[in-house]
Amino acid sequence: MGDLVTGEAVVLDLRVAQLASRAVAFAFDVALQFSLLVIVSLIVPVGIDDAAQTALTLTLAVLVLVGYPTIVESLSRGRSVGKLVMGLRVVRDDGGAIRFRHALVRALGGFFVDFWALGFGGATALFVSLFSPQGKRVGDYLAGTLVIYTRAPRQEVELAVMPPQLAEWASGLDLSQLPDELVLAARQYLSRYGDLNDAARVTLGNRLSEDVGAAIRSPRSVYTDPHPYLSAVLAERRRRATLDSANKYSA
């Protein structure tokens, strides 16, 4: 576990990804990047002088090695193809979703320091990650990000129990736009609820409820506390996932 501090200075212990999982995810992404390099190399014009050809090849290589992680992680809110396969996601240090600037800084740090230009094929990233409590590489330190697991342990999921009075309301929710990192933050809030002081329970609960309400387009009623509201959303999400799994199995 790694301690993440929210904007309200409340510590949440999200599951920081281990080096082995990140390495496998990186291998997937490198394979895709080199496939793209092979493809773009085919578009280099034939017949130009050697200097121009070398410059153009290097430019295309930088665009692929920096552009691929920047674009993919920006559009997917922190999940490259390799991270998707391994159940990982890049988040900000406070647990929130990354934006374009975070993805760009991570990609530039990866190219120039961690892996390619000065990274000795990943030796720099490996060395820094081994001595980082949260497994960060240089690009993560520069961008203010870290990589976490998106697949929560079973016991954390079971903390969300459906409040009977909210079951009918929850059954009609559109949960398709609910981000995984927000689900993880809500789970951690529910799991640490008994350890938080009253002020933290209210402040963090209200913020998470506002974010969840905006994502599902169904804000929390002023007559409903954050704990049952978040429990209802997560319990309904789990119920639908269970039904989907059962339907796939029966099919």
C-alpha positions as CSV (number, residue, x, y, z in Angstrom):
1,M,0.0,0.0,0.0
2,G,1.1,3.6,-0.6
3,D,-0.2,6.6,1.3
4,L,-1.8,9.2,-0.9
5,V,-2.9,12.6,0.5
6,T,-6.1,14.2,-0.9
7,G,-6.7,17.9,-1.2
8,E,-8.2,17.8,2.3
9,A,-4.9,16.3,3.7
10,V,-6.7,13.0,4.3
11,V,-4.5,9.9,3.7
12,L,-5.8,7.2,1.5
13,D,-3.9,4.0,1.1
14,L,-4.3,3.1,-2.6
15,R,-2.4,0.0,-3.9
16,V,0.8,1.3,-5.5
17,A,1.9,-0.9,-8.4
18,Q,5.0,-3.0,-7.9
19,L,8.0,-2.9,-10.2
20,A,7.3,-6.3,-11.7
21,S,3.8,-5.3,-12.9
22,R,5.0,-2.0,-14.3
23,A,7.9,-3.7,-16.1
24,V,5.5,-6.1,-17.9
25,A,3.1,-3.3,-18.8
26,F,6.1,-1.3,-20.1
27,A,7.2,-4.3,-22.2
28,F,3.7,-4.4,-23.9
29,D,3.9,-0.6,-24.6
30,V,7.5,-0.9,-26.0
31,A,6.4,-3.6,-28.4
32,L,3.6,-1.4,-29.6
33,Q,5.9,1.6,-29.9
34,F,8.5,-0.2,-31.9
35,S,5.8,-1.6,-34.2
36,L,4.8,2.0,-34.8
37,L,8.4,2.9,-35.4
38,V,8.7,0.3,-38.1
39,I,5.5,1.6,-39.7
40,V,6.6,5.3,-39.7
41,S,10.0,4.4,-40.9
42,L,8.4,3.2,-44.1
43,I,7.2,6.7,-44.8
44,V,10.7,8.2,-44.8
45,P,11.3,9.5,-48.3
46,V,13.9,7.6,-50.4
47,G,16.6,9.6,-52.2
48,I,17.2,12.4,-49.7
49,D,20.7,12.9,-48.4
50,D,21.9,11.0,-45.4
51,A,21.9,13.9,-42.9
52,A,18.2,14.8,-43.8
53,Q,17.2,11.1,-43.6
54,T,18.8,10.7,-40.2
55,A,17.2,13.9,-38.9
56,L,13.8,12.8,-40.2
57,T,14.1,9.3,-38.7
58,L,15.1,10.7,-35.3
59,T,12.2,13.2,-35.4
60,L,9.7,10.4,-36.1
61,A,11.2,8.3,-33.4
62,V,10.8,11.0,-30.8
63,L,7.2,11.6,-31.9
64,V,6.4,8.0,-31.4
65,L,8.3,7.4,-28.2
66,V,6.9,10.7,-26.6
67,G,3.7,11.0,-28.5
68,Y,2.3,7.5,-28.0
69,P,2.3,7.6,-24.1
70,T,1.2,11.2,-24.0
71,I,-1.8,10.8,-26.3
72,V,-2.9,7.4,-25.0
73,E,-2.6,8.2,-21.3
74,S,-4.3,11.5,-21.8
75,L,-7.3,10.1,-23.6
76,S,-7.6,7.0,-21.3
77,R,-7.1,9.0,-18.1
78,G,-3.8,7.2,-17.3
79,R,-4.0,3.8,-18.9
80,S,-1.8,2.8,-21.8
81,V,-2.3,-0.5,-23.5
82,G,0.2,-2.2,-21.3
83,K,-1.3,-0.8,-18.1
84,L,-4.7,-1.8,-19.2
85,V,-3.5,-5.4,-19.6
86,M,-1.9,-5.4,-16.2
87,G,-4.7,-3.6,-14.4
88,L,-2.7,-0.4,-13.7
89,R,-3.4,3.3,-14.0
90,V,-1.4,6.5,-13.7
91,V,-2.9,9.0,-11.1
92,R,-1.8,12.2,-9.6
93,D,-0.1,12.2,-6.2
94,D,-3.4,13.1,-4.6
95,G,-5.1,10.2,-6.3
96,G,-6.9,12.2,-8.9
97,A,-7.0,11.7,-12.7
98,I,-4.0,12.9,-14.7
99,R,-4.4,15.5,-17.5
100,F,-2.4,16.2,-20.7
101,R,0.4,18.0,-19.0
102,H,1.0,15.1,-16.6
103,A,1.1,12.6,-19.4
104,L,3.4,14.9,-21.4
105,V,5.9,15.5,-18.6
106,R,5.9,11.7,-17.8
107,A,6.6,10.9,-21.5
108,L,9.4,13.5,-21.8
109,G,10.9,12.3,-18.5
110,G,10.7,8.7,-19.8
111,F,12.4,9.6,-23.1
112,F,15.2,11.8,-21.9
113,V,16.0,10.4,-18.5
114,D,14.3,7.1,-17.6
115,F,14.6,4.9,-20.7
116,W,16.0,6.2,-24.0
117,A,18.3,9.3,-24.4
118,L,20.0,9.1,-21.0
119,G,18.3,6.2,-19.4
120,F,20.6,3.4,-20.6
121,G,17.7,1.3,-21.8
122,G,15.7,1.7,-18.5
123,A,18.5,1.4,-16.0
124,T,17.8,4.9,-14.7
125,A,14.1,4.1,-14.2
126,L,14.9,0.8,-12.5
127,F,17.4,2.4,-10.1
128,V,15.1,5.3,-9.1
129,S,12.1,3.0,-8.7
130,L,13.9,0.6,-6.4
131,F,14.7,3.4,-4.0
132,S,11.3,5.1,-4.2
133,P,8.8,4.2,-1.5
134,Q,6.0,4.4,-4.1
135,G,7.9,2.9,-7.0
136,K,8.3,6.2,-8.9
137,R,10.6,6.8,-11.8
138,V,12.0,10.2,-12.7
139,G,9.1,11.0,-15.0
140,D,6.7,10.4,-12.1
141,Y,8.6,12.7,-9.8
142,L,8.6,15.5,-12.4
143,A,4.9,15.1,-13.2
144,G,3.7,14.5,-9.7
145,T,2.2,11.1,-10.5
146,L,2.4,7.4,-9.5
147,V,1.0,4.1,-10.8
148,I,-1.6,2.2,-8.9
149,Y,-3.5,-1.0,-9.2
150,T,-7.1,-0.6,-10.4
151,R,-8.2,-4.1,-9.4
152,A,-9.0,-3.8,-5.7
153,P,-8.9,-6.7,-3.3
154,R,-12.2,-8.6,-2.9
155,Q,-12.6,-7.6,0.8
156,E,-12.5,-3.9,-0.2
157,V,-15.3,-4.3,-2.7
158,E,-17.5,-6.1,-0.1
159,L,-17.4,-3.0,2.1
160,A,-20.0,-1.3,-0.1
161,V,-23.4,-2.6,1.2
162,M,-26.6,-1.4,-0.5
163,P,-28.7,0.8,1.9
164,P,-32.3,-0.6,1.4
165,Q,-33.7,2.9,1.1
166,L,-31.5,3.7,-1.9
167,A,-31.7,0.4,-3.8
168,E,-34.5,1.5,-6.2
169,W,-32.8,4.8,-6.9
170,A,-29.4,3.1,-7.5
171,S,-31.0,0.6,-10.0
172,G,-31.7,3.4,-12.4
173,L,-28.2,5.0,-12.4
174,D,-26.0,5.4,-15.4
175,L,-22.6,4.2,-14.2
176,S,-20.9,4.0,-17.5
177,Q,-18.9,7.2,-17.0
178,L,-17.8,6.5,-13.5
179,P,-13.9,6.5,-13.5
180,D,-12.1,3.6,-12.0
181,E,-9.8,5.9,-9.9
182,L,-12.9,7.6,-8.4
183,V,-14.3,4.2,-7.5
184,L,-11.0,3.3,-5.8
185,A,-11.0,6.5,-3.8
186,A,-14.6,5.9,-2.7
187,R,-13.7,2.3,-1.6
188,Q,-10.8,3.6,0.4
189,Y,-13.0,6.2,2.0
190,L,-15.5,3.6,3.0
191,S,-12.8,1.3,4.3
192,R,-11.2,4.0,6.4
193,Y,-14.4,5.6,7.5
194,G,-14.1,4.4,11.1
195,D,-10.5,5.7,11.3
196,L,-11.3,9.3,10.1
197,N,-12.2,12.1,12.4
198,D,-15.6,13.8,12.0
199,A,-14.3,16.7,10.0
200,A,-12.4,14.5,7.6
201,R,-15.5,12.2,7.2
202,V,-17.6,15.2,6.2
203,T,-15.1,17.1,4.0
204,L,-13.8,14.1,2.1
205,G,-17.2,12.4,1.9
206,N,-18.7,15.6,0.4
207,R,-16.0,16.0,-2.1
208,L,-16.2,12.3,-3.2
209,S,-20.0,12.6,-3.4
210,E,-19.8,15.7,-5.6
211,D,-17.3,14.0,-8.0
212,V,-19.3,10.8,-8.1
213,G,-22.6,12.7,-8.6
214,A,-21.1,14.7,-11.5
215,A,-19.8,11.5,-13.1
216,I,-23.1,9.6,-12.9
217,R,-25.3,12.8,-13.4
218,S,-27.3,12.1,-10.2
219,P,-26.1,14.3,-7.3
220,R,-26.5,13.3,-3.7
221,S,-29.6,14.6,-2.0
222,V,-29.0,17.0,0.9
223,Y,-31.0,14.5,3.0
224,T,-28.6,11.7,2.3
225,D,-25.2,11.4,4.0
226,P,-22.1,10.7,1.9
227,H,-21.5,7.2,3.3
228,P,-24.8,5.6,2.3
229,Y,-24.7,7.5,-1.0
230,L,-21.3,6.2,-2.0
231,S,-22.2,2.7,-0.6
232,A,-25.3,2.6,-2.8
233,V,-23.3,3.6,-6.0
234,L,-20.5,1.1,-5.4
235,A,-22.9,-1.7,-4.4
236,E,-25.0,-1.2,-7.5
237,R,-21.8,-1.2,-9.6
238,R,-20.8,-4.5,-8.1
239,R,-24.2,-6.0,-8.6
240,R,-24.2,-5.1,-12.3
241,A,-20.6,-6.5,-12.7
242,T,-21.7,-9.8,-11.0
243,L,-24.8,-10.0,-13.3
244,D,-22.6,-9.4,-16.4
245,S,-20.2,-12.1,-15.4
246,A,-23.0,-14.5,-14.7
247,N,-24.6,-13.8,-18.1
248,K,-21.3,-14.3,-19.9
249,Y,-20.7,-17.6,-18.1
250,S,-24.2,-18.8,-19.0
251,A,-23.8,-17.8,-22.6
